[in-house]
């Protein structure tokens, strides 16, 4: 694949996989308001994924469409960061995973609006508005849980410790990002890491949480090396399509 197609698929896959995770929670959230909220946020991510997949289909020499990218690729062909494939766990884990992704996507999309690639810039201009809302909401929940009861504090602290090593995969850069960033197309992850760090530090301080100093980073998702959780997620997500290939609804 060309570097641009690889990059676009990474962006698409992040959103598709987290949308699937959020979709798993519909009808099981603690109240109706949260049920509606998680559905809407999941749909936002799915819409972003579709925009990126549609662009990828135009770049793909094999002519694959959105459905084929989402439903016919195997685990090793997905290029999402390992963070988004982590299980929902309890409510605290869901919110921390979302917060870390939001704290990354807001500066990512903000910087991408200046991309030399007009299609990426246009997709980012729409997506950043949604990402800002997502960040506002997930930040509020992290603060509420961290500054709440002893049990909520314990749960959100445990979620931070579990998910933090996976957050580093969002910033893993290889020759794809380097080449495209040098030409003004992609966003160099290193340039948005300070904004991410500042956002996390501010929200964690308000929530009485400590930013982990764990140096270990579980990377590999960008090149198709995932955790076991994606291997369980994909068969469920793709089963109906694979049972009826080419069907339309």
ZARO-406334 format. One record per residue (C-alpha): z, y, x; residue number from 0. Coordinates in Angstrom, 1 decimal. Layout:
N
<<Z; Y; X>; NUM>
...
This chain:
249
<<0.0; 0.0; 0.0>; 0>
<<-0.5; 3.6; 1.1>; 1>
<<2.6; 5.6; 2.0>; 2>
<<2.2; 7.8; -1.2>; 3>
<<2.0; 4.8; -3.5>; 4>
<<5.0; 3.3; -1.9>; 5>
<<7.0; 6.5; -2.2>; 6>
<<6.0; 6.9; -5.9>; 7>
<<7.0; 3.4; -6.7>; 8>
<<10.4; 3.9; -5.0>; 9>
<<11.0; 6.9; -7.3>; 10>
<<9.8; 4.9; -10.4>; 11>
<<11.9; 1.8; -9.6>; 12>
<<15.1; 3.8; -9.2>; 13>
<<14.7; 5.1; -12.7>; 14>
<<13.5; 2.0; -14.3>; 15>
<<16.4; -0.2; -13.0>; 16>
<<19.1; 2.3; -13.9>; 17>
<<17.5; 2.7; -17.4>; 18>
<<17.7; -1.1; -17.8>; 19>
<<21.4; -1.1; -16.8>; 20>
<<22.2; 1.7; -19.3>; 21>
<<20.2; -0.1; -22.0>; 22>
<<22.6; -3.1; -21.5>; 23>
<<25.4; -0.8; -22.7>; 24>
<<23.9; 0.2; -26.1>; 25>
<<26.2; -0.8; -28.9>; 26>
<<29.0; -1.7; -26.6>; 27>
<<30.3; 1.8; -25.6>; 28>
<<33.9; 2.9; -26.6>; 29>
<<32.7; 5.2; -29.4>; 30>
<<29.6; 6.2; -31.2>; 31>
<<29.2; 9.5; -29.3>; 32>
<<29.1; 7.6; -26.0>; 33>
<<26.8; 5.0; -27.4>; 34>
<<24.3; 7.7; -28.3>; 35>
<<24.7; 9.4; -25.0>; 36>
<<24.1; 6.3; -22.9>; 37>
<<21.0; 5.6; -25.0>; 38>
<<19.6; 9.1; -24.5>; 39>
<<20.3; 9.1; -20.7>; 40>
<<18.7; 5.7; -20.4>; 41>
<<15.6; 7.0; -22.2>; 42>
<<15.5; 10.0; -19.9>; 43>
<<15.4; 7.7; -16.9>; 44>
<<12.8; 5.5; -18.6>; 45>
<<10.6; 8.5; -19.2>; 46>
<<10.8; 9.5; -15.6>; 47>
<<10.0; 6.0; -14.5>; 48>
<<6.9; 6.0; -16.8>; 49>
<<5.7; 9.3; -15.4>; 50>
<<5.9; 8.0; -11.8>; 51>
<<4.4; 4.6; -12.8>; 52>
<<1.5; 6.4; -14.5>; 53>
<<0.8; 8.3; -11.3>; 54>
<<1.2; 5.0; -9.3>; 55>
<<-1.5; 3.4; -11.5>; 56>
<<-3.9; 6.1; -10.5>; 57>
<<-3.1; 5.6; -6.8>; 58>
<<-3.2; 1.8; -6.9>; 59>
<<-6.4; 0.2; -5.5>; 60>
<<-5.7; -2.9; -7.7>; 61>
<<-5.7; -0.9; -10.9>; 62>
<<-2.3; -2.0; -12.1>; 63>
<<-0.9; -0.1; -15.1>; 64>
<<2.7; 0.9; -16.0>; 65>
<<3.5; -2.4; -17.6>; 66>
<<2.2; -4.5; -14.8>; 67>
<<4.3; -2.5; -12.2>; 68>
<<7.4; -2.8; -14.3>; 69>
<<7.0; -6.4; -15.6>; 70>
<<4.9; -8.4; -13.2>; 71>
<<6.4; -7.6; -9.8>; 72>
<<9.0; -9.9; -8.2>; 73>
<<12.3; -9.0; -6.8>; 74>
<<11.0; -8.5; -3.3>; 75>
<<8.3; -6.1; -4.6>; 76>
<<10.8; -3.7; -6.2>; 77>
<<11.6; -0.7; -4.1>; 78>
<<14.7; 0.8; -5.8>; 79>
<<17.8; 1.7; -4.0>; 80>
<<20.5; -1.0; -4.2>; 81>
<<22.9; 1.5; -5.9>; 82>
<<21.1; 1.4; -9.2>; 83>
<<21.0; -2.3; -9.6>; 84>
<<24.8; -2.7; -9.3>; 85>
<<26.4; -4.1; -12.5>; 86>
<<27.8; -1.8; -15.2>; 87>
<<31.3; -3.2; -14.7>; 88>
<<33.9; -1.2; -16.6>; 89>
<<33.4; 2.3; -18.0>; 90>
<<34.6; 3.9; -14.7>; 91>
<<32.1; 1.9; -12.6>; 92>
<<29.2; 2.9; -14.9>; 93>
<<30.2; 6.6; -14.7>; 94>
<<30.6; 6.6; -10.9>; 95>
<<27.3; 4.9; -10.4>; 96>
<<25.6; 7.5; -12.6>; 97>
<<27.4; 10.3; -10.9>; 98>
<<26.3; 9.2; -7.4>; 99>
<<22.7; 8.9; -8.6>; 100>
<<22.8; 12.2; -10.4>; 101>
<<24.2; 14.0; -7.4>; 102>
<<21.2; 12.6; -5.4>; 103>
<<18.5; 13.2; -8.0>; 104>
<<19.3; 16.9; -8.7>; 105>
<<18.6; 18.1; -5.2>; 106>
<<15.8; 15.6; -4.8>; 107>
<<13.9; 16.8; -7.8>; 108>
<<14.7; 20.4; -7.0>; 109>
<<13.1; 20.1; -3.6>; 110>
<<10.2; 18.0; -5.0>; 111>
<<9.1; 20.8; -7.3>; 112>
<<7.8; 22.4; -4.1>; 113>
<<5.8; 19.3; -3.1>; 114>
<<2.3; 19.7; -1.7>; 115>
<<1.4; 17.0; -4.2>; 116>
<<0.9; 18.7; -7.5>; 117>
<<1.6; 15.6; -9.6>; 118>
<<4.9; 15.0; -7.9>; 119>
<<5.8; 18.6; -8.3>; 120>
<<5.0; 18.6; -12.0>; 121>
<<7.0; 15.4; -12.7>; 122>
<<10.0; 16.7; -10.7>; 123>
<<9.9; 20.0; -12.6>; 124>
<<10.5; 18.2; -15.9>; 125>
<<12.9; 15.6; -14.4>; 126>
<<15.2; 18.1; -12.7>; 127>
<<16.2; 19.6; -16.1>; 128>
<<17.3; 16.2; -17.3>; 129>
<<19.0; 15.4; -14.0>; 130>
<<21.1; 18.5; -14.2>; 131>
<<22.4; 17.6; -17.6>; 132>
<<23.1; 14.0; -16.4>; 133>
<<25.1; 15.4; -13.5>; 134>
<<27.1; 17.7; -15.7>; 135>
<<28.1; 14.9; -17.9>; 136>
<<28.8; 12.3; -15.3>; 137>
<<30.8; 14.8; -13.2>; 138>
<<33.0; 15.6; -16.3>; 139>
<<33.7; 11.9; -16.8>; 140>
<<34.6; 11.3; -13.1>; 141>
<<37.1; 14.2; -13.3>; 142>
<<38.5; 13.0; -16.6>; 143>
<<39.0; 9.5; -15.4>; 144>
<<40.4; 10.6; -12.0>; 145>
<<42.8; 13.1; -13.5>; 146>
<<43.8; 11.0; -16.4>; 147>
<<46.1; 8.1; -16.8>; 148>
<<47.4; 5.9; -13.9>; 149>
<<45.1; 3.1; -15.1>; 150>
<<42.0; 5.3; -15.4>; 151>
<<42.7; 6.7; -11.9>; 152>
<<43.0; 3.2; -10.5>; 153>
<<39.8; 2.1; -12.2>; 154>
<<37.7; 5.0; -11.0>; 155>
<<39.1; 4.7; -7.5>; 156>
<<38.2; 1.1; -7.4>; 157>
<<34.7; 2.0; -8.6>; 158>
<<34.2; 4.6; -5.9>; 159>
<<35.3; 2.1; -3.2>; 160>
<<32.9; -0.5; -4.5>; 161>
<<29.8; 1.7; -5.0>; 162>
<<30.1; 4.0; -2.0>; 163>
<<28.4; 1.7; 0.5>; 164>
<<25.4; 1.4; -1.8>; 165>
<<25.0; 5.2; -2.2>; 166>
<<23.8; 5.4; 1.4>; 167>
<<20.7; 3.4; 0.5>; 168>
<<19.5; 6.5; -1.5>; 169>
<<19.2; 8.3; 1.8>; 170>
<<17.6; 5.5; 3.9>; 171>
<<14.4; 7.0; 5.4>; 172>
<<11.6; 5.1; 7.1>; 173>
<<8.1; 5.9; 8.3>; 174>
<<7.0; 6.4; 4.7>; 175>
<<9.3; 9.3; 4.0>; 176>
<<8.9; 10.7; 7.5>; 177>
<<5.1; 10.8; 7.3>; 178>
<<5.0; 12.2; 3.8>; 179>
<<7.7; 14.8; 4.4>; 180>
<<5.9; 16.1; 7.5>; 181>
<<2.9; 16.7; 5.3>; 182>
<<5.0; 18.5; 2.6>; 183>
<<4.5; 15.8; 0.0>; 184>
<<7.9; 13.9; 0.1>; 185>
<<11.4; 15.1; 0.4>; 186>
<<13.2; 14.1; 3.6>; 187>
<<16.4; 12.5; 2.4>; 188>
<<18.3; 14.0; 5.3>; 189>
<<17.6; 17.5; 4.0>; 190>
<<19.3; 16.9; 0.6>; 191>
<<22.3; 14.9; 2.0>; 192>
<<24.4; 18.0; 2.6>; 193>
<<24.0; 19.1; -1.1>; 194>
<<24.9; 15.6; -2.2>; 195>
<<28.0; 15.5; 0.1>; 196>
<<29.1; 18.9; -1.2>; 197>
<<28.8; 17.9; -4.8>; 198>
<<30.6; 14.7; -4.3>; 199>
<<33.4; 16.4; -2.3>; 200>
<<33.9; 19.1; -5.0>; 201>
<<34.1; 16.7; -7.9>; 202>
<<36.2; 14.1; -6.1>; 203>
<<38.7; 16.9; -5.1>; 204>
<<39.0; 18.0; -8.7>; 205>
<<39.4; 14.3; -9.8>; 206>
<<42.1; 13.7; -7.1>; 207>
<<39.8; 11.1; -5.5>; 208>
<<39.2; 10.7; -1.8>; 209>
<<35.7; 10.4; -0.4>; 210>
<<35.6; 7.1; 1.4>; 211>
<<35.2; 7.2; 5.1>; 212>
<<33.6; 3.7; 5.1>; 213>
<<30.8; 3.8; 7.6>; 214>
<<29.1; 0.6; 6.3>; 215>
<<25.9; 1.2; 4.3>; 216>
<<24.3; -1.5; 2.3>; 217>
<<20.6; -0.6; 2.6>; 218>
<<17.4; -2.5; 2.3>; 219>
<<16.4; -1.8; -1.3>; 220>
<<13.6; 0.6; -0.3>; 221>
<<11.8; -2.3; 1.5>; 222>
<<12.5; -5.0; -1.0>; 223>
<<15.8; -6.5; 0.2>; 224>
<<18.2; -6.4; -2.7>; 225>
<<21.5; -7.6; -3.8>; 226>
<<21.8; -10.7; -6.0>; 227>
<<22.2; -8.5; -9.0>; 228>
<<18.6; -7.5; -9.2>; 229>
<<17.6; -11.2; -9.2>; 230>
<<19.6; -11.5; -12.5>; 231>
<<18.4; -8.3; -14.0>; 232>
<<14.7; -8.8; -13.7>; 233>
<<14.3; -12.1; -15.6>; 234>
<<16.1; -10.6; -18.6>; 235>
<<14.1; -7.3; -18.4>; 236>
<<10.7; -9.1; -17.9>; 237>
<<11.1; -12.2; -20.1>; 238>
<<9.5; -11.0; -23.3>; 239>
<<6.5; -9.5; -21.5>; 240>
<<6.0; -12.6; -19.3>; 241>
<<6.2; -14.8; -22.4>; 242>
<<3.5; -12.8; -24.1>; 243>
<<1.3; -11.3; -21.3>; 244>
<<-1.0; -8.6; -22.5>; 245>
<<0.6; -8.3; -25.9>; 246>
<<0.8; -4.9; -27.5>; 247>
<<3.3; -3.6; -30.0>; 248>
